[in-house]
Amino acid sequence: MGITLAYVGLLVLLPLAALVLKSLGIGPREFWTTVTSPRTLQALRLSFTGALVAAGINAAFGLLTAWVLARYRFPGRSLVDGLIDVPFALPTAVAGLALTALYAPTGWVGVHLDKLGVQAAYTSTGVVIAMVFVGLPFVVRTVQPVLADLEVELEEAAECLGAGPLATFRRVILPALLPAVIAGFALAFARAVGEFGSVIFIAGNLPGETEIAPLLIITRLEEFKYGQAATIGTAMLLLSFGVLILVNLLQAWSMRWARP
């Protein structure tokens, strides 16, 4: 326990404490002014709203993808299963360039969206697309093992007792999968809210509109405003901590609900 606490303290708690102390060093008035400035609020709003939306999309489609990979056998299944991990290994800058080339008005997908009057790249929609790309593997890899270990006999027993597919999913499958889905949602959110490389290429980075909080922190560092950068980082830390607490409470509730 001592080694574990020392390891966590040196690698996690100490840097976070240094961040908070650095932000407090600028004084309470400048701290509040920095956090409540329109540019900061918009950057935080975009980062957290986009991360929540992307995590929700990944929770739904990640569950669907994990279901297909765990329950179906089809040609190319191993290839699809391997492609799920590409965002883990792909440099974020490369992912951002690829997504921008794909969803730009002249890209393979963007040119068709443009005909429909929809612009994905250089908007908040592009931010969500990049966050979905980097977060999907977290949901799939969290849910897939649980789904693979789920006893098929329970579903067969429910069907024998007269339950339809929807009732079987709601009463038998979902309670067992919900804690894993919520855990995957939390991991996808945590990955997306701090994403930088893949987002800045497709976002457009217009201050007050498509500028994410991590980019604003980098901007303040380049301006040698280290206190303000630490202040924005502290605000992100507190907001992320609050969201993750709510997610953990929801996960604890889902585990109690799943108990027979």
ZIWO-V46479 format. One record per residue. N is the residue number from 0. RES is the residue in one letter. PSI is psi in whole degrees, -180 to 180 (NA if undefined). D_FIRST is the distance of its C-alpha to the first C-alpha in whole Angstrom. Layout:
N_RES_PSI_D_FIRST ; N_RES_PSI_D_FIRST
//
This chain:
0_M_-40_0 ; 1_G_-44_4 ; 2_I_-42_5 ; 3_T_-47_5 ; 4_L_-39_6 ; 5_A_-40_8 ; 6_Y_-48_10 ; 7_V_-39_11 ; 8_G_-43_12 ; 9_L_-39_14 ; 10_L_-20_15 ; 11_V_-60_16 ; 12_L_-41_16 ; 13_L_-48_18 ; 14_P_-39_20 ; 15_L_-40_21 ; 16_A_-40_21 ; 17_A_-38_24 ; 18_L_-46_26 ; 19_V_-44_26 ; 20_L_-38_27 ; 21_K_-39_29 ; 22_S_-34_31 ; 23_L_-17_31 ; 24_G_-16_33 ; 25_I_-6_36 ; 26_G_149_37 ; 27_P_-34_37 ; 28_R_-49_40 ; 29_E_-33_40 ; 30_F_-49_37 ; 31_W_-39_38 ; 32_T_-41_41 ; 33_T_-45_39 ; 34_V_-38_37 ; 35_T_5_41 ; 36_S_146_43 ; 37_P_-38_45 ; 38_R_-42_43 ; 39_T_-44_40 ; 40_L_-41_40 ; 41_Q_-41_42 ; 42_A_-43_39 ; 43_L_-41_36 ; 44_R_-44_38 ; 45_L_-44_39 ; 46_S_-47_36 ; 47_F_-39_34 ; 48_T_-46_37 ; 49_G_-41_38 ; 50_A_-40_34 ; 51_L_-44_34 ; 52_V_-45_37 ; 53_A_-40_36 ; 54_A_-37_33 ; 55_G_-43_36 ; 56_I_-43_38 ; 57_N_-35_35 ; 58_A_-41_34 ; 59_A_-54_37 ; 60_F_-25_38 ; 61_G_-40_35 ; 62_L_-43_35 ; 63_L_-44_39 ; 64_T_-44_38 ; 65_A_-37_35 ; 66_W_-46_38 ; 67_V_-44_40 ; 68_L_-31_38 ; 69_A_-29_37 ; 70_R_-15_40 ; 71_Y_148_43 ; 72_R_123_44 ; 73_F_158_46 ; 74_P_133_47 ; 75_G_10_45 ; 76_R_-42_42 ; 77_S_-36_40 ; 78_L_-45_41 ; 79_V_-42_40 ; 80_D_-38_37 ; 81_G_-35_36 ; 82_L_-24_38 ; 83_I_-32_35 ; 84_D_0_33 ; 85_V_-44_35 ; 86_P_-24_34 ; 87_F_-42_30 ; 88_A_-24_32 ; 89_L_129_35 ; 90_P_138_35 ; 91_T_-34_35 ; 92_A_-40_38 ; 93_V_-41_40 ; 94_A_-42_39 ; 95_G_-42_41 ; 96_L_-42_44 ; 97_A_-44_44 ; 98_L_-38_44 ; 99_T_-44_46 ; 100_A_-30_49 ; 101_L_-41_49 ; 102_Y_0_49 ; 103_A_159_51 ; 104_P_-24_55 ; 105_T_4_56 ; 106_G_174_53 ; 107_W_-41_53 ; 108_V_-40_52 ; 109_G_-32_53 ; 110_V_-34_56 ; 111_H_-36_57 ; 112_L_-36_55 ; 113_D_-35_57 ; 114_K_-27_60 ; 115_L_2_58 ; 116_G_20_58 ; 117_V_127_54 ; 118_Q_117_52 ; 119_A_-52_49 ; 120_A_149_48 ; 121_Y_26_48 ; 122_T_177_47 ; 123_S_-26_44 ; 124_T_-41_45 ; 125_G_-35_44 ; 126_V_-46_41 ; 127_V_-39_40 ; 128_I_-46_41 ; 129_A_-40_39 ; 130_M_-36_36 ; 131_V_-41_37 ; 132_F_-46_37 ; 133_V_-18_33 ; 134_G_-18_32 ; 135_L_-44_33 ; 136_P_-29_31 ; 137_F_-40_28 ; 138_V_-46_30 ; 139_V_-48_32 ; 140_R_-17_29 ; 141_T_-39_27 ; 142_V_-35_30 ; 143_Q_-47_31 ; 144_P_-38_29 ; 145_V_-42_29 ; 146_L_-37_33 ; 147_A_-32_33 ; 148_D_-7_31 ; 149_L_129_33 ; 150_E_121_36 ; 151_V_-25_39 ; 152_E_-31_41 ; 153_L_-39_40 ; 154_E_-41_42 ; 155_E_-38_44 ; 156_A_-40_44 ; 157_A_-40_44 ; 158_E_-37_47 ; 159_C_-29_49 ; 160_L_3_49 ; 161_G_5_51 ; 162_A_137_48 ; 163_G_177_49 ; 164_P_-41_47 ; 165_L_-44_46 ; 166_A_-37_45 ; 167_T_-42_43 ; 168_F_-42_41 ; 169_R_-36_40 ; 170_R_-23_40 ; 171_V_-50_38 ; 172_I_-49_37 ; 173_L_-44_36 ; 174_P_-34_33 ; 175_A_-31_31 ; 176_L_-23_31 ; 177_L_-45_31 ; 178_P_-39_27 ; 179_A_-38_27 ; 180_V_-42_30 ; 181_I_-39_28 ; 182_A_-42_25 ; 183_G_-38_27 ; 184_F_-45_29 ; 185_A_-42_26 ; 186_L_-42_25 ; 187_A_-40_29 ; 188_F_-47_29 ; 189_A_-37_26 ; 190_R_-39_28 ; 191_A_-38_31 ; 192_V_-27_31 ; 193_G_8_30 ; 194_E_140_32 ; 195_F_-61_34 ; 196_G_-47_36 ; 197_S_-18_38 ; 198_V_-41_39 ; 199_I_-26_40 ; 200_F_-32_43 ; 201_I_-12_44 ; 202_A_-31_44 ; 203_G_-28_46 ; 204_N_40_44 ; 205_L_117_47 ; 206_P_133_46 ; 207_G_-5_46 ; 208_E_-63_46 ; 209_T_24_44 ; 210_E_124_42 ; 211_I_162_38 ; 212_A_-44_36 ; 213_P_-37_34 ; 214_L_-38_37 ; 215_L_-36_38 ; 216_I_-45_35 ; 217_I_-40_36 ; 218_T_-45_40 ; 219_R_-35_39 ; 220_L_-40_37 ; 221_E_-25_40 ; 222_E_6_42 ; 223_F_27_40 ; 224_K_72_39 ; 225_Y_-36_35 ; 226_G_-42_35 ; 227_Q_-39_36 ; 228_A_-43_34 ; 229_A_-34_31 ; 230_T_-45_32 ; 231_I_-39_33 ; 232_G_-39_30 ; 233_T_-40_28 ; 234_A_-42_31 ; 235_M_-40_29 ; 236_L_-47_26 ; 237_L_-42_27 ; 238_L_-42_29 ; 239_S_-41_27 ; 240_F_-42_24 ; 241_G_-44_26 ; 242_V_-43_28 ; 243_L_-33_24 ; 244_I_-45_24 ; 245_L_-40_27 ; 246_V_-41_26 ; 247_N_-38_23 ; 248_L_-41_25 ; 249_L_-38_28 ; 250_Q_-41_26 ; 251_A_-41_24 ; 252_W_-42_28 ; 253_S_-34_29 ; 254_M_-38_27 ; 255_R_-37_28 ; 256_W_-30_32 ; 257_A_-15_31 ; 258_R_141_31 ; 259_P_NA_34
//
